Amino acid sequence: MEFRGHDTYQTVSPLGEHRLWSAFRAVSSTNTPCELRLIHRTETGAELLIRRLRLLQAAQHSSLLLATDSDLDSSKPFIVFPASEPLLVQGHLRQNLSAPQMMPQLKGLFEALAELHRLGMIAG
């Protein structure tokens, strides 16, 4: 499948599905690998997800996985993220982390949550 945002993306293979989206391994027109998530607009909760994705795009924090492109207004809304190595394997972390290894990640996570809260996104 081909999707057009600021760039053009071609899906390569499926990565997984959720009730609200399908994830695909994809490549951009410059052959850059990425992950494309196609949002199922017809599902209950999809509009809330799209509103939250718009808030995420407004957030500026290094701990957030920022989208590189999106088209949330089309009949087939999608969002594109940089390709990354999966953190979880069959639901488990790839490696055990010690407390000193976890602290920088946790600090970044809490700072990112504070930024999202500042923008009006409330977790709950």
C-alpha positions in Angstrom: 0.0 0.0 0.0 1.1 3.5 -0.7 0.5 6.5 1.6 1.2 10.2 1.0 2.0 12.8 3.7 5.0 15.1 3.3 6.7 12.1 1.8 5.4 9.0 0.1 5.6 5.7 2.0 5.3 2.1 0.7 4.4 -0.6 3.2 6.7 -3.6 3.2 5.4 -6.0 5.8 2.9 -6.1 8.7 4.2 -5.6 12.2 1.0 -6.1 14.2 -2.5 -5.0 14.8 -4.5 -3.3 17.5 -8.2 -2.6 17.5 -7.5 1.1 16.6 -4.5 0.7 14.2 -2.4 -1.6 12.1 1.4 -1.2 12.1 3.6 -1.8 9.1 7.3 -1.8 8.3 7.6 0.7 5.5 10.0 2.7 3.4 9.9 6.4 2.4 10.5 7.6 -1.2 14.1 8.1 -0.2 14.3 4.4 0.9 14.5 5.3 4.6 13.0 2.5 6.8 10.2 3.6 9.1 7.1 2.3 10.9 3.7 3.4 9.5 0.6 3.1 11.7 -2.7 3.1 9.8 -5.5 4.2 12.1 -8.9 2.4 11.8 -11.1 5.5 11.7 -14.3 3.5 11.9 -13.5 2.0 15.3 -14.9 3.4 18.5 -12.1 5.5 20.1 -10.3 6.3 16.9 -11.2 10.0 17.0 -9.9 10.3 20.5 -6.7 8.6 19.4 -6.3 11.1 16.5 -6.9 14.0 18.9 -4.2 12.6 21.2 -1.8 12.1 18.3 -2.2 15.8 17.4 -1.3 16.7 21.0 1.7 14.4 20.8 2.9 16.2 17.6 2.8 19.5 19.5 5.0 18.1 22.3 8.7 18.8 22.1 10.7 16.4 24.3 13.6 14.2 23.6 12.2 11.3 25.5 9.1 11.1 23.2 9.2 9.0 20.0 8.3 11.8 17.7 6.4 11.2 14.5 8.3 12.0 11.3 5.2 12.4 9.2 1.4 12.0 9.3 -1.9 12.6 7.6 -4.5 12.5 10.3 -7.2 14.2 8.2 -7.5 11.7 5.3 -10.0 8.9 5.0 -7.1 6.6 5.8 -5.3 8.5 8.6 -1.7 7.4 9.4 1.3 8.4 11.4 5.0 7.5 10.6 7.7 6.9 13.2 11.4 6.2 12.7 12.2 2.5 12.4 13.4 1.1 15.7 14.4 -2.2 17.2 11.5 -3.6 19.3 12.0 -3.2 23.0 9.9 -6.1 23.9 10.1 -9.7 22.7 7.0 -11.8 23.4 6.0 -9.3 26.0 9.3 -9.3 27.9 12.1 -6.8 28.0 15.1 -7.8 25.8 17.4 -7.4 28.8 17.2 -6.8 32.6 18.0 -3.3 33.6 19.6 -2.3 36.9 18.3 0.7 38.9 21.1 3.0 37.8 20.4 2.1 34.1 16.7 2.7 34.6 17.0 6.1 36.2 17.8 8.2 33.1 15.0 6.6 31.2 12.5 7.1 34.0 13.6 10.7 34.4 13.0 11.3 30.7 9.6 9.6 30.9 8.4 11.7 33.8 9.6 14.9 32.0 7.8 13.8 28.8 4.6 13.2 30.8 4.9 16.6 32.4 5.2 18.2 28.9 2.1 16.2 27.7 0.2 17.3 30.8 1.2 20.9 30.1 -0.4 20.6 26.6 -3.6 19.2 28.0 -3.2 15.5 27.6 -4.5 13.7 30.8 -3.7 10.1 31.3 -6.2 8.0 33.1 
